């Protein structure tokens, strides 16, 4: 015998309280039921993942917004949060979390990815384990795997922001863990403060925010999650941490070593010596301009004990011989026949000067001189027809020239640069153009050019191979000051450093005033009232000249420092070109102070 039990049914969205109770109750939020379902009327069905239901007595669940997910039994749309690789643009700045229940945006959007740098390569065959996983990450070149989403934490990843037929692989700037978390910066990038983007808000009452990211420089300075690598500090990690110094050759922060300690000691010693020397030098200069007796005695001493011995020294004679070449010129009567001066006065149109050593110098040439184009001012006349000259005055040399027979053979001592040119372009030559230090100047110019190569090569351009090679050579042969690193001992924030540089033209007046008081104490001692007053005016005049010279010398540098707050570089965020760690924003009090000070100085 079979028994059929017919339970009392409930309407859609309702269930029986129990088998023994005929009463029906509405399904709670997060559950649903329909009367035809196999579970009806005894139980309600929980909402699946990705769905929710906020109303009791419902017959179905609602789908979460795009790119969001929820756990089972979700009773509110706020249970729907972003899936990994996506984020909500509606940030609650008080909690640091995003608002749930809103459609999420992709983290692999083209605006949130970057073109691979020179040290990065996107590869579809990479293993996917190339990212920084510790604070010692410092790879010079990285092969980054291509993924579908920007959802990996430690692993760097590329995504295709193009099409399947024409892919464009770019590097993920951020990784999105999903849920209610705001995206995190990946390695080599730094996430700045979110930017209010209320104009694009699509949810009434909520503010949308935009991500602001920037490349770190150097790239290896930044680890994922806005953390600085070992040796770096500050926003975007532009500064060297304590115990590290900025190495100009590699543009990185290097650990301070014994050489930097020695360099700091040397630099400190030099600073003390230079400071004392500057005060003594300024004091001497002020007294030199104010005390005529001191000035005359000093110049006399310099001539007696330095200039005159140097003129007669063997070293100077050897140097002169090496820097000069003999030049023989033969003049025939036919060459001078057209000269009216020679026809009347037997003058070759050459102006000569005889010095205290009885050396005959060419001071100039007359326009119609037959020697024009063959000799120049600055030459020395040594012999006339084989007779060595030892005159006391110019007239003796002119008499010898007038009495000499033709062909006239003249031997000059010419600077080597003119002798090597074979007499070309000598018409425009003068004493001032004869430079015995040309080799030294050429060496200085060459060193300056090499130093310029070393500096210019720091800019990240696609330089030609030849230029890169020359830059590498210049880094080897030019002097490097990396061993002098004051930051290894004293860490000074950039704002304070800039204030010190701005005040330098004013601070430098302190040793000048100190030197003035020293010179006054020495010069005015023992003088009468009138003499002391007169000498004091001369000292003050000399001080004013020193102040003017230092101010004029410091003006270009001072102007450069005043322009620093007005020169910003925009790399998705605006920062000072001179110091990328300083944000060019009205919300940065240090930057506001720099602009205020610079404008006050300009006015």
TAJOTA-V35106 format. One record per residue. N is the residue number from 1. PHI is phi as a letter, one per 40 degrees, with the letter a starting at -180 (NA if undefined). NEAR is the number of other C-alpha atoms within 12 Angstrom. Layout:
# TAJOTA-V35106
n:N phi:PHI near:NEAR
n:N phi:PHI near:NEAR
This chain:
# TAJOTA-V35106
n:1 phi:NA near:3
n:2 phi:b near:4
n:3 phi:b near:5
n:4 phi:b near:6
n:5 phi:b near:8
n:6 phi:b near:9
n:7 phi:c near:18
n:8 phi:c near:21
n:9 phi:c near:29
n:10 phi:b near:30
n:11 phi:c near:25
n:12 phi:d near:28
n:13 phi:g near:36
n:14 phi:b near:36
n:15 phi:a near:39
n:16 phi:c near:28
n:17 phi:c near:21
n:18 phi:a near:18
n:19 phi:c near:18
n:20 phi:c near:11
n:21 phi:b near:16
n:22 phi:c near:18
n:23 phi:c near:19
n:24 phi:b near:27
n:25 phi:b near:27
n:26 phi:c near:28
n:27 phi:c near:38
n:28 phi:c near:30
n:29 phi:c near:31
n:30 phi:g near:37
n:31 phi:b near:36
n:32 phi:a near:40
n:33 phi:a near:36
n:34 phi:b near:28
n:35 phi:c near:28
n:36 phi:c near:17
n:37 phi:c near:22
n:38 phi:c near:14
n:39 phi:c near:21
n:40 phi:c near:30
n:41 phi:b near:34
n:42 phi:c near:32
n:43 phi:a near:30
n:44 phi:b near:36
n:45 phi:c near:33
n:46 phi:c near:30
n:47 phi:c near:34
n:48 phi:c near:24
n:49 phi:c near:25
n:50 phi:g near:32
n:51 phi:b near:34
n:52 phi:a near:39
n:53 phi:a near:38
n:54 phi:c near:28
n:55 phi:b near:23
n:56 phi:c near:26
n:57 phi:g near:29
n:58 phi:c near:31
n:59 phi:b near:32
n:60 phi:a near:30
n:61 phi:b near:36
n:62 phi:c near:31
n:63 phi:c near:30
n:64 phi:c near:34
n:65 phi:d near:26
n:66 phi:d near:24
n:67 phi:g near:27
n:68 phi:b near:35
n:69 phi:a near:36
n:70 phi:a near:35
n:71 phi:c near:27
n:72 phi:c near:24
n:73 phi:g near:28
n:74 phi:c near:33
n:75 phi:b near:33
n:76 phi:a near:32
n:77 phi:c near:32
n:78 phi:c near:27
n:79 phi:c near:32
n:80 phi:c near:39
n:81 phi:b near:41
n:82 phi:c near:42
n:83 phi:c near:36
n:84 phi:d near:31
n:85 phi:g near:37
n:86 phi:b near:38
n:87 phi:a near:47
n:88 phi:c near:45
n:89 phi:c near:40
n:90 phi:c near:40
n:91 phi:c near:32
n:92 phi:c near:22
n:93 phi:c near:20
n:94 phi:c near:8
n:95 phi:b near:12
n:96 phi:g near:18
n:97 phi:b near:22
n:98 phi:c near:34
n:99 phi:c near:35
n:100 phi:c near:35
n:101 phi:g near:35
n:102 phi:b near:36
n:103 phi:d near:31
n:104 phi:c near:37
n:105 phi:b near:35
n:106 phi:c near:34
n:107 phi:c near:42
n:108 phi:c near:35
n:109 phi:c near:30
n:110 phi:d near:23
n:111 phi:c near:22
n:112 phi:b near:38
n:113 phi:b near:36
n:114 phi:b near:32
n:115 phi:c near:23
n:116 phi:d near:28
n:117 phi:c near:27
n:118 phi:c near:16
n:119 phi:b near:20
n:120 phi:b near:28
n:121 phi:b near:26
n:122 phi:c near:33
n:123 phi:b near:27
n:124 phi:c near:21
n:125 phi:b near:14
n:126 phi:c near:20
n:127 phi:c near:18
n:128 phi:g near:23
n:129 phi:b near:21
n:130 phi:b near:30
n:131 phi:c near:35
n:132 phi:c near:33
n:133 phi:b near:22
n:134 phi:a near:20
n:135 phi:c near:21
n:136 phi:b near:17
n:137 phi:c near:25
n:138 phi:a near:28
n:139 phi:c near:22
n:140 phi:c near:20
n:141 phi:a near:18
n:142 phi:b near:32
n:143 phi:c near:28
n:144 phi:b near:34
n:145 phi:c near:32
n:146 phi:c near:33
n:147 phi:b near:30
n:148 phi:c near:25
n:149 phi:b near:36
n:150 phi:c near:42
n:151 phi:b near:34
n:152 phi:c near:39
n:153 phi:c near:31
n:154 phi:c near:30
n:155 phi:c near:34
n:156 phi:c near:43
n:157 phi:a near:45
n:158 phi:b near:47
n:159 phi:b near:40
n:160 phi:c near:30
n:161 phi:c near:29
n:162 phi:b near:16
n:163 phi:b near:10
n:164 phi:c near:11
n:165 phi:c near:8
n:166 phi:b near:9
n:167 phi:c near:16
n:168 phi:b near:22
n:169 phi:c near:32
n:170 phi:b near:36
n:171 phi:c near:46
n:172 phi:c near:51
n:173 phi:c near:46
n:174 phi:b near:52
n:175 phi:b near:43
n:176 phi:b near:38
n:177 phi:c near:29
n:178 phi:g near:36
n:179 phi:g near:32
n:180 phi:b near:35
n:181 phi:c near:29
n:182 phi:c near:39
n:183 phi:d near:49
n:184 phi:b near:37
n:185 phi:c near:42
n:186 phi:c near:45
n:187 phi:d near:48
n:188 phi:g near:44
n:189 phi:b near:43
n:190 phi:b near:41
n:191 phi:c near:35
n:192 phi:c near:31
n:193 phi:c near:28
n:194 phi:d near:27
n:195 phi:b near:22
n:196 phi:c near:20
n:197 phi:b near:18
n:198 phi:c near:19
n:199 phi:c near:14
n:200 phi:b near:16
n:201 phi:c near:20
n:202 phi:b near:18
n:203 phi:b near:18
n:204 phi:d near:12
n:205 phi:g near:11
n:206 phi:b near:23
n:207 phi:c near:24
n:208 phi:c near:29
n:209 phi:b near:30
n:210 phi:b near:29
n:211 phi:c near:34
n:212 phi:b near:28
n:213 phi:b near:35
n:214 phi:a near:40
n:215 phi:c near:41
n:216 phi:c near:40
n:217 phi:b near:35
n:218 phi:c near:38
n:219 phi:c near:36
n:220 phi:c near:39
n:221 phi:c near:41
n:222 phi:b near:41
n:223 phi:b near:41
n:224 phi:d near:37
n:225 phi:g near:30
n:226 phi:f near:32
n:227 phi:b near:30
n:228 phi:c near:38
n:229 phi:c near:38
n:230 phi:d near:27
n:231 phi:g near:33
n:232 phi:b near:35
n:233 phi:a near:29
n:234 phi:g near:29
n:235 phi:c near:31
n:236 phi:g near:41
n:237 phi:f near:37
n:238 phi:c near:41
n:239 phi:b near:38
n:240 phi:c near:39
n:241 phi:c near:29
n:242 phi:d near:25
n:243 phi:g near:26
n:244 phi:b near:29
n:245 phi:b near:37
n:246 phi:c near:31
n:247 phi:c near:26
n:248 phi:c near:24
n:249 phi:c near:28
n:250 phi:b near:20
n:251 phi:f near:24
n:252 phi:b near:30
n:253 phi:c near:35
n:254 phi:b near:30
n:255 phi:c near:25
n:256 phi:c near:29
n:257 phi:b near:19
n:258 phi:d near:15
n:259 phi:c near:19
n:260 phi:c near:27
n:261 phi:c near:25
n:262 phi:c near:20
n:263 phi:c near:24
n:264 phi:c near:26
n:265 phi:c near:20
n:266 phi:c near:20
n:267 phi:c near:22
n:268 phi:c near:18
n:269 phi:c near:15
n:270 phi:c near:16
n:271 phi:c near:14
n:272 phi:c near:14
n:273 phi:c near:15
n:274 phi:c near:17
n:275 phi:c near:21
n:276 phi:c near:18
n:277 phi:c near:18
n:278 phi:c near:26
n:279 phi:c near:27
n:280 phi:c near:24
n:281 phi:c near:23
n:282 phi:c near:37
n:283 phi:c near:33
n:284 phi:c near:31
n:285 phi:c near:34
n:286 phi:c near:41
n:287 phi:c near:37
n:288 phi:d near:31
n:289 phi:c near:30
n:290 phi:b near:34
n:291 phi:b near:31
n:292 phi:c near:18
n:293 phi:c near:15
n:294 phi:c near:20
n:295 phi:c near:19
n:296 phi:c near:16
n:297 phi:c near:15
n:298 phi:c near:20
n:299 phi:c near:17
n:300 phi:c near:15
n:301 phi:c near:15
n:302 phi:c near:15
n:303 phi:c near:15
n:304 phi:c near:15
n:305 phi:b near:15
n:306 phi:b near:15
n:307 phi:c near:15
n:308 phi:c near:17
n:309 phi:d near:16
n:310 phi:c near:17
n:311 phi:c near:19
n:312 phi:c near:17
n:313 phi:c near:14
n:314 phi:c near:12
n:315 phi:c near:13
n:316 phi:c near:17
n:317 phi:c near:15
n:318 phi:c near:14
n:319 phi:c near:19
n:320 phi:c near:23
n:321 phi:c near:17
n:322 phi:c near:18
n:323 phi:c near:24
n:324 phi:b near:25
n:325 phi:b near:25
n:326 phi:c near:27
n:327 phi:b near:29
n:328 phi:c near:27
n:329 phi:b near:30
n:330 phi:b near:25
n:331 phi:b near:26
n:332 phi:b near:19
n:333 phi:c near:20
n:334 phi:c near:15
n:335 phi:c near:22
n:336 phi:b near:26
n:337 phi:c near:20
n:338 phi:c near:17
n:339 phi:c near:23
n:340 phi:c near:19
n:341 phi:c near:20
n:342 phi:c near:26
n:343 phi:c near:18
n:344 phi:c near:14
n:345 phi:b near:15
n:346 phi:f near:25
n:347 phi:b near:30
n:348 phi:c near:39
n:349 phi:g near:29
n:350 phi:b near:35
n:351 phi:c near:29
n:352 phi:b near:32
n:353 phi:b near:27
n:354 phi:b near:25
n:355 phi:c near:17
n:356 phi:c near:15
n:357 phi:c near:16
n:358 phi:g near:21
n:359 phi:c near:26
n:360 phi:c near:35
n:361 phi:b near:33
n:362 phi:c near:34
n:363 phi:c near:25
n:364 phi:i near:29
n:365 phi:b near:29
n:366 phi:c near:25
n:367 phi:d near:18
n:368 phi:b near:22
n:369 phi:c near:29
n:370 phi:c near:31
n:371 phi:c near:36
n:372 phi:c near:30
n:373 phi:g near:24
n:374 phi:b near:32
n:375 phi:b near:45
n:376 phi:a near:40
n:377 phi:d near:35
n:378 phi:h near:32
n:379 phi:c near:42
n:380 phi:b near:37
n:381 phi:c near:42
n:382 phi:b near:30
n:383 phi:b near:28
n:384 phi:b near:32
n:385 phi:f near:24
n:386 phi:g near:20
n:387 phi:c near:18
n:388 phi:c near:20
n:389 phi:c near:29
n:390 phi:a near:22
n:391 phi:c near:26
n:392 phi:c near:18
n:393 phi:a near:21
n:394 phi:c near:26
n:395 phi:d near:18
n:396 phi:c near:20
n:397 phi:c near:34
n:398 phi:c near:29
n:399 phi:c near:18
n:400 phi:c near:26
n:401 phi:c near:31
n:402 phi:c near:23
n:403 phi:c near:18
n:404 phi:c near:24
n:405 phi:c near:18
n:406 phi:c near:19
n:407 phi:c near:18
n:408 phi:c near:28
n:409 phi:b near:25
n:410 phi:b near:34
n:411 phi:b near:27
n:412 phi:b near:36
n:413 phi:b near:32
n:414 phi:b near:38
n:415 phi:d near:36
n:416 phi:d near:28
n:417 phi:c near:29
n:418 phi:c near:35
n:419 phi:c near:26
n:420 phi:c near:17
n:421 phi:c near:17
n:422 phi:g near:20
n:423 phi:g near:25
n:424 phi:c near:17
n:425 phi:f near:18
n:426 phi:c near:29
n:427 phi:c near:24
n:428 phi:c near:21
n:429 phi:c near:27
n:430 phi:a near:21
n:431 phi:d near:23
n:432 phi:c near:12
n:433 phi:c near:19
n:434 phi:c near:23
n:435 phi:b near:22
n:436 phi:c near:24
n:437 phi:b near:18
n:438 phi:c near:16
n:439 phi:c near:14
n:440 phi:c near:12
n:441 phi:c near:13
n:442 phi:c near:14
n:443 phi:c near:13
n:444 phi:c near:15
n:445 phi:c near:14
n:446 phi:c near:17
n:447 phi:c near:21
n:448 phi:c near:19
n:449 phi:c near:21
n:450 phi:c near:27
n:451 phi:c near:26
n:452 phi:c near:22
n:453 phi:d near:28
n:454 phi:c near:30
n:455 phi:c near:24
n:456 phi:c near:22
n:457 phi:c near:29
n:458 phi:c near:24
n:459 phi:c near:18
n:460 phi:c near:15
n:461 phi:b near:13
n:462 phi:c near:13
n:463 phi:c near:16
n:464 phi:c near:11
n:465 phi:c near:12
n:466 phi:c near:13
n:467 phi:c near:20
n:468 phi:c near:23
n:469 phi:c near:17
n:470 phi:c near:24
n:471 phi:c near:27
n:472 phi:c near:24
n:473 phi:c near:21
n:474 phi:c near:26
n:475 phi:c near:29
n:476 phi:c near:17
n:477 phi:c near:18
n:478 phi:c near:24
n:479 phi:c near:18
n:480 phi:b near:18
n:481 phi:b near:20
n:482 phi:c near:32
n:483 phi:c near:29
n:484 phi:c near:29
n:485 phi:b near:35
n:486 phi:d near:28
n:487 phi:c near:30
n:488 phi:c near:32
n:489 phi:b near:23
n:490 phi:b near:18
n:491 phi:c near:21
n:492 phi:b near:18
n:493 phi:d near:22
n:494 phi:c near:27
n:495 phi:d near:29
n:496 phi:c near:16
n:497 phi:c near:19
n:498 phi:c near:29
n:499 phi:c near:27
n:500 phi:c near:18
n:501 phi:c near:23
n:502 phi:c near:31
n:503 phi:c near:25
n:504 phi:d near:23
n:505 phi:d near:27
n:506 phi:c near:21
n:507 phi:c near:19
n:508 phi:c near:27
n:509 phi:c near:25
n:510 phi:c near:22
n:511 phi:c near:28
n:512 phi:c near:38
n:513 phi:c near:27
n:514 phi:c near:25
n:515 phi:c near:33
n:516 phi:c near:40
n:517 phi:c near:26
n:518 phi:c near:25
n:519 phi:c near:34
n:520 phi:c near:34
n:521 phi:c near:20
n:522 phi:c near:24
n:523 phi:c near:33
n:524 phi:c near:26
n:525 phi:c near:17
n:526 phi:g near:13
n:527 phi:c near:16
n:528 phi:c near:13
n:529 phi:c near:12
n:530 phi:c near:12
n:531 phi:c near:17
n:532 phi:c near:21
n:533 phi:c near:18
n:534 phi:c near:19
n:535 phi:c near:31
n:536 phi:c near:30
n:537 phi:c near:23
n:538 phi:c near:27
n:539 phi:c near:37
n:540 phi:c near:28
n:541 phi:c near:22
n:542 phi:c near:30
n:543 phi:c near:35
n:544 phi:c near:23
n:545 phi:c near:21
n:546 phi:c near:33
n:547 phi:c near:28
n:548 phi:c near:19
n:549 phi:c near:18
n:550 phi:c near:25
n:551 phi:c near:23
n:552 phi:c near:15
n:553 phi:c near:16
n:554 phi:c near:23
n:555 phi:d near:21
n:556 phi:d near:15
n:557 phi:c near:19
n:558 phi:c near:26
n:559 phi:c near:24
n:560 phi:d near:19
n:561 phi:c near:32
n:562 phi:c near:28
n:563 phi:c near:25
n:564 phi:d near:32
n:565 phi:c near:37
n:566 phi:c near:26
n:567 phi:b near:24
n:568 phi:b near:24
n:569 phi:b near:22
n:570 phi:b near:18
n:571 phi:b near:23
n:572 phi:g near:26
n:573 phi:b near:30
n:574 phi:c near:27
n:575 phi:b near:31
n:576 phi:c near:29
n:577 phi:c near:23
n:578 phi:c near:25
n:579 phi:a near:29
n:580 phi:c near:32
n:581 phi:c near:34
n:582 phi:b near:36
n:583 phi:c near:37
n:584 phi:c near:31
n:585 phi:a near:25
n:586 phi:c near:17
n:587 phi:c near:12
n:588 phi:c near:19
n:589 phi:c near:15
n:590 phi:c near:24
n:591 phi:c near:32
n:592 phi:c near:20
n:593 phi:c near:22
n:594 phi:c near:33
n:595 phi:c near:29
n:596 phi:c near:19
n:597 phi:c near:24
n:598 phi:c near:27
n:599 phi:c near:18
n:600 phi:c near:12
n:601 phi:c near:17
n:602 phi:c near:16
n:603 phi:c near:8
